[in-house]
Amino acid sequence: MQISCSIVCYHNAPEQLAQVLASIVASGLLVAIYVVDNSATVALSKIAQRFGATYIHLPHNPGFGAGHNAALLEVFKTDAEFHLVLNPDIRFGANVIPSLVDYLQQYSEIGLVMPGILYPDGKPQHLCKLLPNPVDLMIRRFFPTLFKLTGRLASYEMHASGYDKVMDVPALSGCFMLMRTSILRKTGGFDDRFFMYMEDVDLSRRIGRVSRTVYFPFVSVIHDYGKGSYKSLKLLYYHARSAILYFNKWGWFSDAEKKRANRAAMQKIQSINNINNG
């Protein structure tokens, strides 16, 4: 068994990259690490080399998904059984990767797994989501209070699960995705057309067509979640552009596959809750 991992950076602080690389190395597993640097300079190359990572410099900045795909081109030449997609703003304990790999080895029908994701203060990040519709994305971005008061936020982020149990999730976050390499070969990795945002939803959805996509809360990681599109007009533009691309690809209002996937996920949660409460 071999594991590969890709991390896409863009002018990240060297100490931030060092933290996530140290987390990987501390797992004790042999992991082939690829640091893909979309920055204009090679300032992060020394950090990558210190931890034995392969450094790939893409100064033209092709985007998040395209950066990971550059690493996957190399991964697909190997016999790596699992591939881990990581954000550089992640850190975690030594047990996280081994526990997730062990879980995947037990359940061959699972193609993608994500652990619990926590803020630095220990509070959970609600990054398990249903497949989106354009109305919910618009209300969530521009009228967040209304989105929360109507209960649509809780539904979209699957709050009914309690985030304390294993569950099938239609859309998992790209900040930490552990996947079977065979599934990535079949789905083709990320869609390069998404420069930033929505590429993880798109990939989760494609993986969900051929295998289970699962949230595993019994190990967790710390994520310095920035919500950049809420602070930058440029990032808001990228988010809107990706949303348009996503709905052009999958359908704006006529999307039977989305409805089936979302309904199945919520029914499973309700069934588990009924058993626990019974």
Protein Blocks (a to p, Z undefined) as FASTA:
>chain_A
ZZddddddehiafklmmmmmmmmmmnopacddddddfbfblklmmmmmmnopacdddfko
nojklmmmmmmmmmmmmccfbdcdddfkbccdfklmmmmmmmmmmmmmbcbdcdddddfk
opacdfbccdddfklmmmmmmmmmlmmmnommmmmnommnoopaccddfbdcfkbccddf
klmmmnopaafklmgghklmmmmmmmmmmmccdddfkbccddddfklmlmbmklmmmmmm
mmmmmmmmnopklcfklmmmmmmmmmmmmmmmmmmmZZ
